[in-house]
Amino acid sequence: MGASVIELENVAYSYGGTELFSNLSLSLPQGSFHFLTGPSGAGKTTLLKLCYGELHATRGEVRLFDKPAQQMDRDAVASVRRRIGVVHQDCQFLDHLTVTENVALPLKVAGRESEGEGDIGDLLAWVGLSRQSQQTPPQLSGGERQRAALARAVIMSPDVIIADEPTGNVDWDMSQRLLSLLIELNRMGKAVLIATHDLNLIRAAKSQVSSRVLRLKGGQIQQAGADL
C-alpha cells in the first residue's frame, strides 16, 4: 500500500446543533479497498462528503493528498476533486444530453474535452454501455444509470473512487457486475471506498479482493472483523 490519499484525524461533524460523529480517524492508503457500513442515519454519506471535500469538518483535520482540506481555496478543492471520482447514490444526469455527453461532462468542465474523445468510447464499452451511448438518461434502466455514473466518475482517471450505495437500486447480477468493475479499478492502483448496507456484496468482494470493512456506528468507526 502506498501513502494515504485521504486522511481524517480526530474529526467531528455537527449540523443543526447535533454532533453526528466526533474524534473520528480514518486513513485510506493508495490502492486500498474499503467498505463503509453501518445503520441507516449513522452518517455514511456525510463521512463520504468529508472525504471528497464537499463538507468541512467541524473539528479535527481532513487531509486530501497530504493537503489540509480546511486551508484549500475553491481552485484547490476543484483540482483535488478531479482526483476523486464520486458515484452518488441518486446518480443525477442532465436528461437532455446523451449518455456520451453526460459521461464527458467532467472533461468539459475542466476544459479537457479534446483529450477524452477516444477514451469515452472505450470507457462506455468497459461498462457495457456502447449500445446506449446515444440514448438519454430517462431511457436507461437502473443498472445502466449506475454504470453510466461509474463511467462519469472515472473519466478524469482519478486516484480514488468513492461510491455511495452504488448497488442500492439494482438486482444481484448487476450488483456483481458493478462490483467487478470497482475491483478492476482497484487492481489498476486506485483506492476504492464503497458505502453499502449490502453484506452479501461485501462477502462477495472478500473472495476477490483484499478489502477492509469500516463500520460507522454511534459516531465512531470500528474495524469489522472477518465475521461478515
C-alpha positions as semicolon CSV with decimal commas, in nm:
position;residue;x (nm);y (nm);z (nm)
1;M;0,000;0,000;0,000
2;G;0,119;0,348;-0,075
3;A;0,083;0,669;0,121
4;S;-0,261;0,780;0,241
5;V;-0,462;0,963;-0,021
6;I;-0,736;1,062;0,226
7;E;-0,684;1,101;0,598
8;L;-0,921;1,209;0,874
9;E;-0,779;1,281;1,216
10;N;-0,999;1,332;1,525
11;V;-1,272;1,470;1,303
12;A;-1,607;1,590;1,436
13;Y;-1,905;1,697;1,229
14;S;-2,215;1,871;1,359
15;Y;-2,519;2,020;1,196
16;G;-2,826;2,175;1,348
17;G;-2,665;2,152;1,691
18;T;-2,637;1,771;1,670
19;E;-2,296;1,608;1,659
20;L;-2,303;1,326;1,406
21;F;-1,957;1,200;1,498
22;S;-1,654;1,312;1,695
23;N;-1,288;1,206;1,730
24;L;-1,323;1,002;1,417
25;S;-1,000;0,896;1,244
26;L;-0,960;0,719;0,914
27;S;-0,679;0,659;0,667
28;L;-0,726;0,544;0,308
29;P;-0,395;0,432;0,158
30;Q;-0,329;0,447;-0,214
31;G;-0,454;0,129;-0,379
32;S;-0,668;0,021;-0,082
33;F;-1,024;-0,116;-0,098
34;H;-1,263;-0,025;0,185
35;F;-1,629;-0,078;0,255
36;L;-1,812;0,163;0,484
37;T;-2,115;0,012;0,650
38;G;-2,338;0,093;0,944
39;P;-2,700;0,157;1,036
40;S;-2,916;0,398;0,838
41;G;-2,870;0,753;0,967
42;A;-2,522;0,680;1,109
43;G;-2,372;0,942;0,877
44;K;-2,215;0,735;0,600
45;T;-2,298;0,985;0,325
46;T;-2,176;1,276;0,541
47;L;-1,849;1,093;0,605
48;L;-1,803;1,037;0,232
49;K;-1,863;1,409;0,169
50;L;-1,584;1,494;0,416
51;C;-1,361;1,254;0,221
52;Y;-1,408;1,440;-0,108
53;G;-1,420;1,796;0,021
54;E;-1,793;1,858;-0,021
55;L;-1,827;1,926;0,354
56;H;-1,577;2,060;0,605
57;A;-1,518;1,904;0,945
58;T;-1,643;2,100;1,247
59;R;-1,327;1,997;1,434
60;G;-1,017;1,793;1,358
61;E;-0,827;1,769;1,033
62;V;-0,907;1,623;0,692
63;R;-0,611;1,582;0,457
64;L;-0,668;1,515;0,089
65;F;-0,348;1,406;-0,087
66;D;-0,145;1,542;0,207
67;K;-0,309;1,886;0,195
68;P;-0,535;2,012;0,477
69;A;-0,884;2,047;0,329
70;Q;-0,972;2,337;0,561
71;Q;-0,697;2,552;0,409
72;M;-0,792;2,491;0,047
73;D;-0,943;2,767;-0,163
74;R;-1,204;2,689;-0,428
75;D;-0,946;2,623;-0,700
76;A;-0,751;2,384;-0,478
77;V;-1,071;2,197;-0,388
78;A;-1,163;2,177;-0,758
79;S;-0,824;2,032;-0,852
80;V;-0,840;1,776;-0,569
81;R;-1,193;1,679;-0,674
82;R;-1,059;1,588;-1,018
83;R;-0,850;1,321;-0,848
84;I;-1,153;1,175;-0,669
85;G;-1,429;1,010;-0,874
86;V;-1,764;1,008;-0,691
87;V;-2,063;0,786;-0,769
88;H;-2,359;0,944;-0,588
89;Q;-2,650;0,748;-0,453
90;D;-2,902;0,920;-0,680
91;C;-2,668;0,947;-0,986
92;Q;-2,820;1,261;-1,133
93;F;-2,773;1,333;-1,501
94;L;-2,871;1,607;-1,742
95;D;-3,167;1,440;-1,909
96;H;-3,145;1,634;-2,235
97;L;-2,789;1,513;-2,302
98;T;-2,690;1,171;-2,434
99;V;-2,508;0,916;-2,219
100;T;-2,185;1,001;-2,403
101;E;-2,231;1,374;-2,333
102;N;-2,314;1,312;-1,966
103;V;-2,007;1,093;-1,916
104;A;-1,791;1,360;-2,084
105;L;-1,920;1,646;-1,866
106;P;-1,630;1,641;-1,615
107;L;-1,385;1,680;-1,907
108;K;-1,589;1,968;-2,045
109;V;-1,597;2,144;-1,707
110;A;-1,219;2,104;-1,678
111;G;-1,162;2,232;-2,033
112;R;-1,014;1,899;-2,139
113;E;-1,277;1,781;-2,387
114;S;-1,035;1,713;-2,669
115;E;-0,837;1,467;-2,455
116;G;-1,120;1,230;-2,389
117;E;-1,286;1,176;-2,723
118;G;-1,126;0,840;-2,793
119;D;-1,143;0,734;-2,432
120;I;-1,520;0,777;-2,395
121;G;-1,596;0,501;-2,644
122;D;-1,356;0,266;-2,466
123;L;-1,497;0,362;-2,129
124;L;-1,858;0,302;-2,236
125;A;-1,754;-0,036;-2,379
126;W;-1,585;-0,118;-2,046
127;V;-1,907;-0,051;-1,850
128;G;-2,114;-0,227;-2,118
129;L;-2,298;0,078;-2,249
130;S;-2,176;0,107;-2,609
131;R;-2,525;0,042;-2,746
132;Q;-2,678;0,306;-2,516
133;S;-2,423;0,578;-2,594
134;Q;-2,671;0,797;-2,785
135;Q;-2,965;0,738;-2,552
136;T;-3,067;0,991;-2,289
137;P;-3,071;0,906;-1,916
138;P;-3,453;0,862;-1,892
139;Q;-3,420;0,573;-2,140
140;L;-3,178;0,382;-1,917
141;S;-3,255;0,112;-1,662
142;G;-3,137;0,148;-1,301
143;G;-2,833;-0,070;-1,365
144;E;-2,743;0,121;-1,681
145;R;-2,767;0,451;-1,492
146;Q;-2,530;0,321;-1,223
147;R;-2,278;0,207;-1,484
148;A;-2,303;0,543;-1,662
149;A;-2,243;0,714;-1,326
150;L;-1,934;0,498;-1,272
151;A;-1,804;0,584;-1,620
152;R;-1,855;0,955;-1,549
153;A;-1,675;0,918;-1,214
154;V;-1,364;0,767;-1,376
155;I;-1,343;0,974;-1,697
156;M;-1,078;1,200;-1,539
157;S;-0,862;0,900;-1,435
158;P;-0,896;0,976;-1,065
159;D;-0,674;0,821;-0,795
160;V;-0,971;0,747;-0,568
161;I;-1,323;0,618;-0,638
162;I;-1,590;0,688;-0,375
163;A;-1,927;0,519;-0,429
164;D;-2,233;0,580;-0,212
165;E;-2,465;0,275;-0,216
166;P;-2,381;0,203;-0,582
167;T;-2,588;-0,117;-0,581
168;G;-2,884;0,019;-0,383
169;N;-3,132;0,014;-0,672
170;V;-3,013;-0,278;-0,882
171;D;-3,055;-0,656;-0,878
172;W;-2,791;-0,902;-0,760
173;D;-2,645;-0,976;-1,106
174;M;-2,598;-0,605;-1,171
175;S;-2,452;-0,558;-0,820
176;Q;-2,193;-0,824;-0,905
177;R;-2,115;-0,656;-1,233
178;L;-2,065;-0,315;-1,070
179;L;-1,850;-0,476;-0,801
180;S;-1,628;-0,641;-1,061
181;L;-1,576;-0,302;-1,233
182;L;-1,479;-0,144;-0,900
183;I;-1,240;-0,432;-0,824
184;E;-1,083;-0,386;-1,169
185;L;-1,028;-0,015;-1,093
186;N;-0,867;-0,113;-0,763
187;R;-0,633;-0,353;-0,943
188;M;-0,525;-0,057;-1,157
189;G;-0,398;0,101;-0,835
190;K;-0,693;0,321;-0,744
191;A;-0,819;0,348;-0,386
192;V;-1,185;0,247;-0,361
193;L;-1,430;0,337;-0,082
194;I;-1,783;0,199;-0,106
195;A;-2,062;0,284;0,136
196;T;-2,310;-0,003;0,142
197;H;-2,550;-0,185;0,372
198;D;-2,539;-0,493;0,148
199;L;-2,344;-0,753;0,347
200;N;-2,376;-1,005;0,062
201;L;-2,190;-0,762;-0,162
202;I;-1,912;-0,731;0,097
203;R;-1,889;-1,110;0,130
204;A;-1,872;-1,145;-0,249
205;A;-1,590;-0,890;-0,264
206;K;-1,386;-1,054;0,009
207;S;-1,324;-1,362;-0,206
208;Q;-1,192;-1,144;-0,491
209;V;-1,003;-0,855;-0,336
210;S;-0,821;-0,772;-0,015
211;S;-1,072;-0,536;0,143
212;R;-1,132;-0,384;0,484
213;V;-1,470;-0,315;0,634
214;L;-1,526;0,003;0,836
215;R;-1,841;0,015;1,046
216;L;-1,978;0,356;1,139
217;K;-2,191;0,331;1,449
218;G;-2,263;0,568;1,737
219;G;-2,032;0,831;1,589
220;Q;-1,731;0,601;1,576
221;I;-1,560;0,382;1,319
222;Q;-1,500;0,022;1,411
223;Q;-1,289;-0,213;1,201
224;A;-1,523;-0,503;1,138
225;G;-1,356;-0,843;1,162
226;A;-1,371;-1,134;0,924
227;D;-1,712;-1,238;1,057
228;L;-1,902;-1,081;0,769
